[in-house]
């Protein structure tokens, strides 16, 4: 599964999901007619979070994690179970 496919699994707006045995509140907002989006996930009852921006460019997709390692963001996107 690509990062783009993983992001596409997350619906627009707010939803809850499970990752590493913790429940996350996840918000996805799309911009520029769907050419970019922002995803923010917060572990409910914990301070852990995931934050990223994703852009469709002429040369492909561009993932921009916000103040965290790209590997953490990719692992979350590919392994979160959406309820």
HELIX and SHEET records of a PDB file:
HELIX    1   1 UNK A    3  UNK A    8  1                                   6    
HELIX    2   2 UNK A   32  UNK A   34  5                                   3    
HELIX    3   3 UNK A   70  UNK A   79  1                                  10    
SHEET    1   A 6 UNK A  60  UNK A  65  0                                        
SHEET    2   A 6 UNK A  49  UNK A  57 -1                                        
SHEET    3   A 6 UNK A  36  UNK A  43 -1                                        
SHEET    4   A 6 UNK A  22  UNK A  31 -1                                        
SHEET    5   A 6 UNK A  13  UNK A  19 -1                                        
SHEET    6   A 6 UNK A  81  UNK A  82 -1                                        
END                                                                             
